[in-house]
Every structure is written in C-alpha cells, then in structure tokens.
Amino acid sequence: MDDYRRLADRMADDIAAGRLRPGQRLPPQRVFARRRGIAGSTAGRVYAELVRRGLVVGEVGRGTFVRAAPAGNGRALVEAATAAPVNLELNYPSAPGQSELLAPALAPLLRPDVLADALRPAAVTGTPEARQAAARLLATPHWHPAPDRILFTGNARQAVAAALASLVRPGGRVGVEALTYPVVKEIAARLGITLVPLATDEEGPRPESVVAAHRTAPLAALYLQPTLHNPTSVTTSPERRRRLADTAVDLNLPVVEDRIWSFLTDDDPLAAHAPGLTHVVDGLSKRVAPGLTAGFLVVPEERVEPVAAAVRSGGWSAGRFALEAAVRWIGDGTVERLVAAKRADAGRRRRIVDEELRGFAVRSDPRAYFAWWELPAPWRADTFTAAAAAQGIAVTPGPAFAVDPNRTPDAVRLGLASAPEPDLRRALRTLGGVVRAGP
C-alpha cells in the first residue's frame, strides 16, 4: 500500500476512535509533513485522501477540519437519554404502511417461471412494459415523454453520470448552480469535468449567468435542479424555466435536468420547453423506496444510442427484477398512493421545521423534504456540525454543496425525511437551543 494511504488509514482510525474530534482543525500540511518526516506532496495526498473519504473538509483561508462522523451509540438528545441518534444527513422518505402496500405486487414475481425471467439481465432500454410504465409515471400536465426515448439505469446517480459522460469530454466545462448535489461534484471529478458555478436568485439559475459563463469559455452542458433544488429547495418559476430553455436553445447547450424530487410537485420540466436538448433524470428511490434502485433517463431522440452506450460502458444498467417490480407498482396504483402519502408527510415535517426553528433564517419549500439553514454569526458550518454531532445529531455542512471552494456558506442542510417525526422534532428543538447558546 502507498505510504500516503497508510497515513490516511491511521488518521481515519484516530477519527473513528475519537482521538480526532468532529470540528477539530488539522495542522497545516507543511506542519503535518514536518512532524511526520514526509514530503509536502505526500502530506497533500494524505489530506486529499481524507477529503475523498468524506472524513475531513477543507475551507479556503480557514484550514482543514474533521467532519462530523455518524453519531455513536451514546446519548442522542439532551431531552431524552434513551433516544437513538438522529441522522439528518440521510433523506429517504418512507410512508406509513409502505411495506404492506408494496408486498402484494411482488407475489406474482415469486412464481418460479416468472422469477426466472425477472432475474435475466435487462437491456438499457428495459422492456416495452417498463418503457410504457415509466412514460406514464413521469408525465406532467404539459410534457409526455415518448416511451422509445426512455433508458434505464441502476439508480438516478448513475443516470446523471451516464448523461454527463455521453455529453462532456474530459476537461469539458459544465454549468451548475453555485450550490449543487455533492454526488455531482464526485461524478465530475471522476469524469475529469470542470463544474462552473452559475449565479442564482430566489427563482433559481439566472439565464444571463449561463450566457456569461459560456462566453468566458464554452460550456459543454448544464446540470440543473429546477424542481426542489438540493439543498435550498428553490423551485424555478415557469417563466424562468422558459427563459432558461430559450437560453439553452440559443446557445445549443445540452441540459441534464435532475428531477429526483419532482414527485412532490406538479410542475413541468425544462424538457417541455427544450425537448431537443434536455436529458431528464429521475428515479424510484425517493418516490418508492431506497432499496428500489432504478433510474430513468429521458433523452432527445437523436441521443438515445450515445447515452445508451455510456450506460453500458459504465456498467450502469438497471436490474430486471427492479424493473419488473416497478411495472407492477406503477400499474396497480401503488406508486400513486405512496406519492400522495409522502406529499402529506413532507408537509407535516415542514410544519415541524416552522414550529421548532421559528425566528431563524431557514429556507424550505412547503413541499420539500429538506431545509437550508443559514446560521447566524458567529457560527460556522464546521463548528455547528461538530456541535450538532456532540448532541448525537448529524447534519450536512453547507460547504459540501459549494462548487467554488472560495465561497463556502455558513449553513447546513437538514434532511427531514428519514427520522421519525418525534425524533425530528426533538432534534430540531435541540439544534435551535445549540444555536441560541452560541459556539
């Protein structure tokens, strides 16, 4: 094993054992190198490896800090000594009675003859039944995707990766919101893609920012989340969507539109305005269950084969069993019932945020399963994340979403979907008390 990985493993052990605490600042790389008797370049590789593993976060001008680790088995909240740790980083909604709703449609799949067919490999294009079912599921009032333009991946993340891999060569530039889905940052790094932050406002990405970025150096594509943007929950207005679509058409700029949270709304995608350029990404993990890993890609007609080739080359095809289950759940109305239940659930959880964090700068669409909390001074994202971890509560620090490392927000994202409602309420009340008490 390389020396830098051995050193990274030792530091990871120190973090896991609590010898390096969440929020603790690591020594500057040159100091670390001198203490360990290693080259400065090796120290840089150690720190980069720890960042890659998600154990530390680097902030320009501030240093490198230990990230909040998953909470241990100790006391979770000051109000309840017996409560389990609360993870507000995870964000997978689950409707009451979800398993009971899902089980009946699986019974036919368990017959040996049907199961044998369901366990065969699936093509990137799925099956005719899967394409028809997905087209019905994804349709909106003014957008009805053609079944023959739908491709299937193992999950929505793989759909994003396949779309970008098919559109952007290594070294290419992709415009994204200044705060974006952290996994997209990882995908871009693996593909050798440069992410270019776009200016946003209360309505989402600003079209003039797209033009300015493209003028500086040509963009190869855009990756946008116009529906319940993660982490801010901003939903782009219909007029702004039309302007963004017109801008993309004027610049002949392909768009990867992430609609993973679209099931909570009734809005039309950018694809309704720019169908020849927009690659729509969606999936079933949020809409149905996290273990149902099936992603959808709706692509322009002439892009079907290039994107399918990217899916195949990346090994990102969906499993046949997942597609067969999805067809049955969509067809018998189970998905529709789950979506209705989750919309109601999201509304209840959002009201808990309003009640427990009243008076703070918290942004969250009433339909969203997450909230963006802009922390008051003197709190910083890293110190607050560490303080929350000390109470047994995991949150996602704002810098994890920042594209520009020189512009990292002192904010945190709160995932509202996974914790039981009583735990969520106690956690938010505890976090409000932590902020009021000060660092």
C-alpha positions as CSV (number, residue, x, y, z in Angstrom):
1,M,0.0,0.0,0.0
2,D,1.2,3.5,-0.8
3,D,2.7,5.4,2.2
4,Y,0.1,8.2,2.0
5,R,-2.7,5.7,2.2
6,R,-1.2,4.1,5.3
7,L,-1.0,7.6,6.9
8,A,-4.6,8.3,5.8
9,D,-5.7,5.0,7.4
10,R,-4.1,5.9,10.7
11,M,-5.8,9.2,10.8
12,A,-9.1,7.6,9.9
13,D,-8.6,5.3,12.8
14,D,-7.9,8.3,15.0
15,I,-11.2,9.9,13.8
16,A,-13.2,6.7,14.4
17,A,-11.7,6.3,17.9
18,G,-12.4,9.9,18.8
19,R,-8.8,10.9,19.2
20,L,-9.5,13.5,16.4
21,R,-12.9,15.1,17.2
22,P,-15.5,16.4,14.8
23,G,-14.8,20.1,14.1
24,Q,-11.1,19.8,15.2
25,R,-8.7,21.6,12.9
26,L,-5.9,19.6,11.4
27,P,-2.4,21.1,11.3
28,P,-1.4,22.9,8.1
29,Q,0.0,20.4,5.6
30,R,3.6,21.8,5.9
31,V,3.4,21.3,9.7
32,F,2.0,17.8,9.3
33,A,4.8,16.9,6.8
34,R,7.5,18.2,9.2
35,R,6.0,16.2,12.1
36,R,5.8,13.0,10.1
37,G,9.1,13.4,8.3
38,I,7.4,13.2,4.9
39,A,7.4,15.3,1.8
40,G,5.0,18.1,1.4
41,S,3.5,16.5,-1.7
42,T,2.8,13.3,0.4
43,A,1.1,15.3,3.1
44,G,-1.1,16.9,0.4
45,R,-2.1,13.4,-0.9
46,V,-2.9,12.3,2.7
47,Y,-5.3,15.3,3.2
48,A,-6.8,14.7,-0.3
49,E,-7.4,11.1,0.5
50,L,-9.2,12.0,3.8
51,V,-11.4,14.5,1.8
52,R,-12.2,11.8,-0.7
53,R,-13.3,9.5,2.1
54,G,-15.5,12.2,3.5
55,L,-13.7,12.4,6.8
56,V,-12.5,16.0,6.6
57,V,-13.5,19.1,4.9
58,G,-11.1,21.9,3.6
59,E,-12.1,25.5,3.7
60,V,-10.0,28.0,1.9
61,G,-8.4,30.5,4.3
62,R,-9.6,28.5,7.3
63,G,-7.9,25.2,7.2
64,T,-8.9,21.5,7.2
65,F,-11.4,20.3,9.7
66,V,-12.6,16.8,10.8
67,R,-16.2,16.3,9.6
68,A,-19.0,15.2,11.8
69,A,-18.9,11.4,12.0
70,P,-22.0,9.3,12.1
71,A,-23.3,9.5,15.6
72,G,-22.3,6.7,18.0
73,N,-24.4,4.7,20.4
74,G,-24.4,7.2,23.2
75,R,-27.0,9.7,24.3
76,A,-28.6,11.3,21.2
77,L,-30.5,14.3,22.5
78,V,-30.4,16.2,25.8
79,E,-34.1,15.9,26.2
80,A,-34.2,12.1,26.1
81,A,-31.5,9.9,27.4
82,T,-32.8,6.8,25.8
83,A,-33.4,8.3,22.3
84,A,-31.4,6.9,19.3
85,P,-29.0,9.1,17.4
86,V,-30.8,11.2,14.8
87,N,-29.3,11.4,11.3
88,L,-30.5,14.4,9.4
89,E,-27.9,13.8,6.6
90,L,-29.9,10.8,5.3
91,N,-33.0,11.8,3.4
92,Y,-35.1,8.8,2.3
93,P,-38.9,9.2,2.8
94,S,-40.9,6.2,3.9
95,A,-44.7,6.3,4.0
96,P,-46.6,4.6,6.8
97,G,-47.5,1.1,5.9
98,Q,-45.2,1.3,2.9
99,S,-44.1,-2.4,3.1
100,E,-47.7,-3.6,3.3
101,L,-48.5,-1.6,0.1
102,L,-45.6,-2.9,-1.8
103,A,-45.8,-6.6,-0.9
104,P,-48.9,-7.8,-2.9
105,A,-47.5,-6.8,-6.3
106,L,-44.4,-8.9,-5.7
107,A,-46.2,-12.1,-5.1
108,P,-46.5,-13.0,-8.9
109,L,-42.8,-12.5,-9.3
110,L,-42.1,-15.3,-6.8
111,R,-43.5,-18.0,-9.1
112,P,-40.5,-19.9,-10.4
113,D,-41.3,-19.4,-14.1
114,V,-41.9,-15.7,-13.6
115,L,-38.9,-15.3,-11.3
116,A,-36.6,-17.0,-13.8
117,D,-37.5,-14.4,-16.4
118,A,-37.3,-11.5,-13.9
119,L,-33.7,-12.4,-13.0
120,R,-32.4,-12.3,-16.5
121,P,-30.2,-9.3,-17.4
122,A,-32.1,-6.2,-18.5
123,A,-31.3,-4.2,-21.6
124,V,-30.5,-0.4,-21.3
125,T,-33.9,0.2,-23.0
126,G,-35.7,-2.1,-20.4
127,T,-38.8,-3.8,-21.7
128,P,-41.8,-2.4,-23.6
129,E,-43.9,-2.7,-20.5
130,A,-41.2,-0.8,-18.4
131,R,-41.0,2.0,-21.0
132,Q,-44.7,2.4,-21.1
133,A,-45.0,2.4,-17.3
134,A,-42.1,4.9,-16.9
135,A,-43.7,7.2,-19.5
136,R,-46.9,7.3,-17.6
137,L,-45.1,7.8,-14.3
138,L,-43.0,10.7,-15.5
139,A,-45.6,12.6,-17.5
140,T,-46.7,16.1,-16.4
141,P,-49.6,18.3,-17.5
142,H,-47.7,19.7,-20.5
143,W,-45.0,17.0,-21.0
144,H,-45.5,13.4,-22.1
145,P,-42.2,11.6,-22.7
146,A,-42.1,9.2,-25.6
147,P,-41.5,5.6,-24.4
148,D,-38.9,4.9,-27.0
149,R,-36.7,7.7,-25.6
150,I,-36.5,6.3,-22.1
151,L,-33.4,4.5,-20.8
152,F,-32.9,2.7,-17.5
153,T,-30.0,2.7,-15.1
154,G,-29.4,1.2,-11.7
155,N,-30.3,4.5,-9.9
156,A,-30.6,8.2,-10.6
157,R,-27.0,8.9,-9.7
158,Q,-25.9,6.5,-12.5
159,A,-28.3,8.3,-14.8
160,V,-26.6,11.6,-14.1
161,A,-23.2,10.0,-14.7
162,A,-24.2,8.4,-17.9
163,A,-25.8,11.6,-19.3
164,L,-22.7,13.7,-18.4
165,A,-20.3,11.0,-19.7
166,S,-22.1,11.0,-23.0
167,L,-22.1,14.8,-23.4
168,V,-18.8,16.0,-21.9
169,R,-15.3,15.1,-22.8
170,P,-12.6,15.1,-20.1
171,G,-11.6,18.7,-19.4
172,G,-15.0,20.0,-20.5
173,R,-17.0,22.6,-18.6
174,V,-20.5,22.1,-17.2
175,G,-22.6,24.9,-15.7
176,V,-24.3,24.1,-12.4
177,E,-26.0,26.0,-9.6
178,A,-23.4,27.5,-7.3
179,L,-24.7,25.1,-4.6
180,T,-25.2,21.6,-6.1
181,Y,-25.8,18.0,-5.3
182,P,-22.5,16.7,-3.8
183,V,-22.5,13.5,-5.7
184,V,-22.4,15.5,-8.9
185,K,-19.1,17.0,-7.7
186,E,-17.8,13.5,-7.2
187,I,-19.0,12.4,-10.7
188,A,-17.4,15.4,-12.3
189,A,-14.1,14.7,-10.6
190,R,-14.1,11.0,-11.8
191,L,-15.0,12.1,-15.4
192,G,-12.4,14.9,-15.4
193,I,-15.2,17.5,-15.8
194,T,-14.9,21.1,-14.5
195,L,-18.0,22.4,-12.8
196,V,-18.7,26.1,-13.4
197,P,-20.9,27.8,-10.7
198,L,-23.8,29.8,-12.1
199,A,-25.4,32.8,-10.3
200,T,-28.8,32.1,-8.8
201,D,-31.6,34.1,-7.1
202,E,-34.9,33.3,-5.5
203,E,-36.1,31.8,-8.8
204,G,-33.2,29.6,-9.5
205,P,-30.4,29.9,-12.0
206,R,-30.1,33.2,-13.9
207,P,-30.1,32.9,-17.7
208,E,-27.6,35.8,-18.0
209,S,-25.2,33.8,-15.8
210,V,-25.3,30.9,-18.3
211,V,-24.5,33.3,-21.1
212,A,-21.7,34.9,-19.3
213,A,-20.1,31.5,-18.3
214,H,-20.4,30.3,-21.9
215,R,-18.8,33.4,-23.2
216,T,-15.8,33.1,-20.8
217,A,-15.1,29.6,-22.2
218,P,-17.6,27.4,-24.0
219,L,-19.7,25.1,-21.8
220,A,-20.4,21.6,-22.9
221,A,-23.6,21.2,-20.9
222,L,-25.7,22.3,-18.0
223,Y,-26.7,20.3,-14.9
224,L,-29.7,21.9,-13.2
225,Q,-32.2,21.0,-10.5
226,P,-35.1,23.4,-11.2
227,T,-37.5,21.4,-9.1
228,L,-36.9,21.5,-5.3
229,H,-33.2,22.2,-5.7
230,N,-31.0,20.3,-3.3
231,P,-30.0,21.9,-0.8
232,T,-32.1,25.1,-0.9
233,S,-35.4,23.6,-2.1
234,V,-35.9,26.5,-4.5
235,T,-38.3,25.7,-7.4
236,T,-37.7,27.6,-10.5
237,S,-40.8,29.5,-11.7
238,P,-42.4,28.6,-15.1
239,E,-41.3,31.9,-16.6
240,R,-37.7,31.4,-15.5
241,R,-37.8,27.8,-16.9
242,R,-38.9,29.2,-20.3
243,R,-36.1,31.7,-20.2
244,L,-33.5,29.1,-19.3
245,A,-34.8,26.8,-22.0
246,D,-34.6,29.6,-24.6
247,T,-31.0,30.3,-23.5
248,A,-30.1,26.7,-23.9
249,V,-31.6,26.6,-27.4
250,D,-29.9,29.9,-28.4
251,L,-26.5,28.5,-27.2
252,N,-27.3,25.0,-28.5
253,L,-26.4,23.8,-25.0
254,P,-27.5,20.3,-23.8
255,V,-29.1,20.2,-20.3
256,V,-29.1,17.4,-17.7
257,E,-32.2,18.1,-15.7
258,D,-32.4,16.3,-12.3
259,R,-36.0,15.7,-11.2
260,I,-35.5,13.3,-8.4
261,W,-37.8,15.2,-6.1
262,S,-40.3,16.1,-8.8
263,F,-42.9,13.6,-7.4
264,L,-43.6,16.2,-4.7
265,T,-44.8,18.8,-7.2
266,D,-46.9,19.1,-10.4
267,D,-44.5,21.3,-12.4
268,D,-43.4,20.7,-16.0
269,P,-39.7,20.1,-16.7
270,L,-37.4,22.1,-18.8
271,A,-37.8,19.3,-21.3
272,A,-41.3,20.7,-22.0
273,H,-39.6,23.8,-23.5
274,A,-36.4,22.4,-24.9
275,P,-37.1,18.7,-25.8
276,G,-34.3,18.5,-28.3
277,L,-31.6,19.4,-25.7
278,T,-32.8,18.2,-22.3
279,H,-31.8,14.9,-20.7
280,V,-34.3,14.3,-17.9
281,V,-33.1,12.2,-14.8
282,D,-35.5,10.7,-12.3
283,G,-35.7,7.5,-10.2
284,L,-37.6,5.4,-7.7
285,S,-35.5,5.6,-4.6
286,K,-37.2,8.7,-3.2
287,R,-40.6,8.1,-4.8
288,V,-41.0,4.5,-3.7
289,A,-38.2,3.1,-1.5
290,P,-34.4,3.5,-1.2
291,G,-33.8,-0.2,-1.9
292,L,-35.6,0.0,-5.2
293,T,-32.6,1.2,-7.3
294,A,-34.0,2.1,-10.7
295,G,-33.2,5.3,-12.5
296,F,-34.8,6.8,-15.6
297,L,-33.2,8.9,-18.4
298,V,-35.5,10.6,-20.9
299,V,-33.2,11.8,-23.8
300,P,-33.6,13.6,-27.1
301,E,-34.5,11.3,-30.0
302,E,-31.1,11.5,-31.6
303,R,-29.3,11.0,-28.3
304,V,-30.8,7.5,-27.4
305,E,-27.8,5.4,-28.7
306,P,-25.0,7.7,-27.5
307,V,-26.5,7.7,-24.0
308,A,-27.3,4.0,-24.1
309,A,-23.6,3.3,-25.0
310,A,-22.5,5.4,-22.0
311,V,-24.8,3.4,-19.7
312,R,-23.5,0.1,-21.0
313,S,-19.8,1.2,-20.8
314,G,-20.2,2.4,-17.2
315,G,-22.0,-0.8,-16.1
316,W,-24.9,1.3,-15.0
317,S,-27.8,-0.8,-16.4
318,A,-30.9,-1.4,-14.2
319,G,-31.7,-4.8,-12.8
320,R,-34.5,-6.7,-14.5
321,F,-36.2,-7.6,-11.2
322,A,-36.4,-3.9,-10.1
323,L,-38.0,-3.0,-13.5
324,E,-40.5,-5.8,-13.2
325,A,-41.4,-4.7,-9.7
326,A,-41.7,-1.1,-10.8
327,V,-44.0,-2.0,-13.7
328,R,-46.4,-3.8,-11.2
329,W,-46.3,-1.0,-8.6
330,I,-46.9,1.7,-11.2
331,G,-49.6,-0.3,-12.9
332,D,-51.7,-1.2,-9.8
333,G,-51.6,2.4,-8.4
334,T,-49.2,1.6,-5.5
335,V,-46.7,4.3,-6.6
336,E,-49.5,6.9,-6.9
337,R,-50.7,6.1,-3.3
338,L,-47.2,6.3,-2.0
339,V,-46.6,9.7,-3.6
340,A,-49.8,11.0,-2.1
341,A,-48.8,9.8,1.3
342,K,-45.3,11.3,1.0
343,R,-46.6,14.6,-0.1
344,A,-48.7,14.8,3.0
345,D,-45.8,13.5,5.1
346,A,-43.4,16.2,3.7
347,G,-46.0,18.9,4.6
348,R,-46.2,17.7,8.2
349,R,-42.4,17.6,8.6
350,R,-42.0,21.0,7.0
351,R,-44.5,22.4,9.6
352,I,-42.4,20.9,12.4
353,V,-39.4,23.0,11.0
354,D,-41.6,26.1,11.1
355,E,-42.6,25.4,14.7
356,E,-39.2,24.5,16.1
357,L,-36.9,26.8,14.2
358,R,-39.1,29.9,14.1
359,G,-37.1,33.1,14.0
360,F,-34.1,31.5,12.3
361,A,-33.1,32.0,8.6
362,V,-34.4,28.7,7.4
363,R,-35.3,28.3,3.7
364,S,-37.6,25.4,2.7
365,D,-40.3,25.0,0.2
366,P,-43.5,23.8,1.9
367,R,-43.4,20.7,-0.3
368,A,-39.8,19.8,0.4
369,Y,-38.2,17.1,2.5
370,F,-35.2,19.2,3.4
371,A,-34.4,22.7,4.7
372,W,-31.4,25.1,4.3
373,W,-30.4,26.8,7.5
374,E,-28.2,29.9,7.2
375,L,-26.5,30.1,10.5
376,P,-26.2,33.3,12.5
377,A,-22.8,34.7,13.3
378,P,-20.5,33.7,14.9
379,W,-21.5,30.2,14.0
380,R,-19.6,28.5,11.1
381,A,-20.7,25.4,9.3
382,D,-18.0,23.2,10.6
383,T,-18.3,24.3,14.3
384,F,-22.1,23.9,14.2
385,T,-21.8,20.5,12.5
386,A,-19.5,19.4,15.3
387,A,-21.7,20.9,18.0
388,A,-24.7,19.0,16.5
389,A,-22.7,15.8,16.4
390,A,-21.9,16.2,20.1
391,Q,-25.7,16.1,20.7
392,G,-26.0,12.9,18.6
393,I,-27.4,14.8,15.5
394,A,-25.9,14.5,12.1
395,V,-26.4,17.4,9.6
396,T,-24.8,18.2,6.3
397,P,-22.5,21.2,6.3
398,G,-23.0,23.8,3.6
399,P,-19.5,23.6,2.1
400,A,-20.3,20.1,0.9
401,F,-22.6,21.6,-1.7
402,A,-20.4,24.6,-2.8
403,V,-18.9,24.4,-6.2
404,D,-16.5,27.3,-5.6
405,P,-14.2,26.4,-2.6
406,N,-13.6,30.1,-2.1
407,R,-17.3,30.7,-1.5
408,T,-18.5,28.3,1.2
409,P,-21.7,29.1,3.0
410,D,-22.0,29.1,6.8
411,A,-25.2,27.0,6.5
412,V,-26.3,23.4,6.9
413,R,-28.8,21.2,5.2
414,L,-31.4,19.4,7.3
415,G,-32.8,16.2,5.8
416,L,-36.3,15.8,7.1
417,A,-37.4,12.5,5.6
418,S,-35.6,9.7,7.5
419,A,-36.0,10.4,11.2
420,P,-39.3,9.5,12.9
421,E,-41.4,12.6,13.5
422,P,-40.9,12.7,17.3
423,D,-37.2,12.4,16.9
424,L,-37.1,15.0,14.2
425,R,-39.0,17.5,16.4
426,R,-36.6,16.8,19.4
427,A,-33.6,17.1,17.2
428,L,-34.7,20.5,15.7
429,R,-35.5,21.8,19.2
430,T,-32.1,20.7,20.4
431,L,-30.4,22.3,17.4
432,G,-32.2,25.6,18.0
433,G,-31.0,25.6,21.6
434,V,-27.4,24.9,20.4
435,V,-27.5,27.9,18.1
436,R,-29.0,30.2,20.8
437,A,-26.4,29.2,23.3
438,G,-23.6,30.1,20.9
439,P,-20.3,28.4,20.0
